[in-house]
Amino acid sequence: MFAVMSTYFLGAFLYVKDMSLIHVVLLKVNVVGEFYGLIIDPFSVIVGIVVVTCGAIFLIYSIDYLSPNNKLHPIHYGKGKFYAWLLLFLGSTLAFLHSSSLIQMIIFFELMTISCWGLILYYGSRKAIEAANKAIIYTHVGALLGLYIASCISIYYIHDTSLLEIHRLTSGIKLILFTLILVASLAIIAISVNAVNIKKSIWERSIE
């Protein structure tokens, strides 16, 4: 993971010298247009650096936190499961940031949700199970109202889900589309808050 982080930082450093938009189409389908691709722009790179930095901090902190020395939640085995969920979450977040289509964003949004579910469920208690189920239900409401409907609107009007083709929509439809994406973004914020164990969140209170 640290090798991947180092590579991302190196790529970000090289990108800063140019700062131009990079768009690569990897898969295109007739029905939905661009299905899978890559976008690199200043916003995604800056946020990606924050994600990678926070991920490195979490991983280093968890070395001692997930150990028998933890008086509140001593861990004797199963650390690999936690690291697997956390790395999936970080990887999905980076992939989401650099997604070039709405459908691609849905795919990585779902992976973020699943990995967040696994992190909340880590201790395996009944309350943890209930909290994890709440997390996956609440965030999917945001996804359903946001990204799924936005994708359907984009396919219906312009037969393409590429983020770079949204400008072809009328002003009114674009406003609706951006509002739906904002709803999904709020769900993503909720996922992130729970994944890093913010104590004041409703799902973390349910665990306790």
N, C-alpha and C positions, 0 to 999 in steps of 0.2 A: 504493500500500500504506500509506503513512504517513497518507493521508487516512482510510483505513479504520480504522487504529489510533487516530487522533484521535477518530473517531466512536465507537469502542468505549469509549474512556476517558470521553468525554462521557456516553454512555449509562450507564456504570457509576457515574459520579458522581451522575447523577440518580437512579439506582436506590437508591443508598445512603441516600437520604433516606426511603425507604419500607421497603425490605428484605422485602417480602412476596413470596410465591411467585406467579410469573406463568406461566400455562400456556395456550398457544394451539394448538388442533388445526387443522392445515392440510389434512390428507387422512386420511379414514377409509374402510376397506374392510371389507365384511361378514365375510370369512373370517378376517382377522387383526386386526380392530379398528383401533385407531389406527396408521396407517402412517407419517405424517410430521407433526411438530409442533415446538413450541418451548417450552423450559423455561428460565426465568430465576430463579435462586435465589442466596442468598449464596455457596454453595460454588462454583457454576459461574462466577459473576462474579469471585470472588477468583482462582481458577485461570486464568480467561480473561485477567485483567490480567497475571498472571505470564507466560502464553504470549505475549501481545502485546508485553510489555516485552522478553522474551528474543528474540523475533523481530526487534524493532527493533535490538537490539544486534548480532545475527548479520548483519543486512543492512548495517549501518554498517561492521562489522569486515570483511566480505567485499569491500568496495570496494577496499581496498588488498591484501587477501589474494589475491584473484583478479586478479592483474595480472602483468606481466612482471617486476616487482621481487621476486616470490616466488622465492627461490633454490632451494628444494626442488621446488616444482611451479609453474614459471612458466606463466601463462595469457596467451595472445595472442588467443584467440577462444573463443566458446562460453559466455561468461558468462551470456547470456540463458537458456540451458538450466538452469543452476544456479539462477538466480533463479526460474524457472518452477516447478521442483520444490520449492524452499523455500517459495514462496508457497502452492503447493498443500498442502504439509504443514501450514503454519500455519492456513490456512483450514479444512482438514479437521479439525484439532484443535479449533478453536473450534466448528465445527459439531457435532462429537462431544460436546463439553462441554454444549451446549445441546439435545441430542437428547432427545426425549420418549418414544421407543419403542425397543425392542430391535432391530427391523429397521432403523430409521434409524441406530442405532449401528453395525450391521454395515456399512451402506453407507459411512459415513465412516471406519470402521476400515479397510476395504479401500482407500479413497483414501489414508489415512495410510501404509499398507503400501506401496502403489505408489510414492508420492512418496519414501518412505524408500529404496526400491529404486533410484530414479533418482538420489538424492543419493549413495549409496554407489557407484553405477556411473559417476559423473560423469567420472572420469579415463579410463575406457575400457580399462584394462589387463586382462590375463587374470585376475590375482588380484582385481581389483576386481569383475569379472563373477562370479567364484566366491563372493566375499563377499556380493555383492548377492543372489545366488540362495540362499545360506544364510539371509540375513535374511528373505527372503520366505517361505521354507519354515518356518523356526522360528516366526515370528510367526503363520503361518496354522495351525499346530498349536494355539496358544493360542486363536485365533479359533474353530477348529472345536470344540475341547473346551469353550469358554466361551460365546460369544454365540450361535452357531448352535444348540447344544443347548438353551441357556436359552430361546431364542425358540420352539423346538419345544415345550418343556414348557409355556411360557406359553400358547401357542395351544391346546394339547391340553386344559389344565385350565380356562382362563377365556376362551378364544377372543379374546384381546386381548394385544397386545405393549406396551401403554402402561406406562411405569414407574410411573404413579400408580395402576394397577390391580393391582399386585403384592400389595397388602395382602389381596386376595380369596383368595389361596392359603392353604393350610394351613401351619402352622408348619414341618413337615418339608420340604415342597416349597419353601417360601421359603428355608430354609437351603441346600438343594441349589442353588437358583437363584443365591443370592448367592455361593456358593462358585464356581460356574461363571463368574460375572461377575468374580470376583477373579482367576481364571486368565487371563481375557482382559485384565484390567488389568495383570497382570505382563507380558504380551506387549506391551502399549502402552508400558510403561516401557522394555522392550527396544528398541522402535522409536525412542523419544525419545533414548535413550542413543546409538544409532547415528547418528541424524540430526544430532546436534550434535558428532559426531566425538570421542567420548570414547576416548582412546588405549588404555585398558585393556580395552576390550570385545573379545570374541573375533572379531567381524567386522572391526574396525579392525585388529587384529593380522594378520588374513588379508590385508588390503590391503597392509600393509607387508611 
